[in-house]
Amino acid sequence: MCDICSMILIKELRIRRGLSQNQLGRLVGVTGSAISAIERGYTKEPRWRLVTAIAKELRVGARTLFATEKYAVGSRRGKGAV
């Protein structure tokens, strides 16, 4: 999955859950602006903690959202990366 696909997927799942960017942000401990930045691709490599928190709230696996080399299974960079 490409980065642009990840951004689109997050937005689509958020909307399906009936959440605004601000609501999702509050649920995961960031601002709505941070969620917006992720959805628009301005945050290229969110911290793994944030990825997992977003995935939990969107009810999907974290690797579903960001299926890139950075977070790939077995990747040394996949845990606690920037």
N, C-alpha and C positions, 0 to 999 in steps of 0.2 A: 504494500500500500504506500502510495506517495504522500508527501507532506500535505499537499493540497487536498488530497482525499481525506486525510485525518482531520483537517480543519472543517471541511464540509460535513463530515460525519459527526463531529462534536456538535456543531450547530444544529444539524437535523435531529440528533438524539435529544438535545436540550429542548428544542421546540416541541418534539413529540411528548416529552415529559411535562410540558406546560410550564417550563421554567424560563424566567427572564435571565439575562446575563447577570444582573445584580443578585437574583435569588440563588443561582448556581454558585456565584462567587461567595456569597455568605455561607452556603453549605460546605464549601471546601476551604474556606479561610482566606480568600483573596477578594479583591474588588471586582466589580462588574467590568471595569476597564481592563483588568488583567484577563478575564475570560474573553472579552472582545479582542484583545491583542492576540491571544492564542488562536481564536477562530479566524482571524485575518492573516495569520502567519507572521506576525511581528515578534512573537516569542517562539523562536525556532526550537529550543531545547528546554522545555519546562522540567523542573525537578521531578524525579520519580515519585516523590511523595504526592505532589500535585496531580500527576498523571493518574496515580491509583485512586486518589480522592475523587477526581472527576469521573473516572470509570465507575466507581462505586455508586455515585449519585445518579449516573446515567444507566446503571444496571447492565454494564457490559464489562468484559475483561479489559484490563489496562493495555495489553498488547494488541487488542482490537483497535484501540484508538490510535496508537502510535506504533505501527508495525514497521519500524525502520531498523536499520542496523544498530543504531544506538541502543534500542531497547530489545533487541532480538534475544531469544532464548540462548543462554550460554554466553552472551556478550559480557565482557568484563566491565564495560561501561554502563550496563543496564541497571546497576544498583547504585542509588544515591548520586547519579550523575547530575550535572548542573541543569 
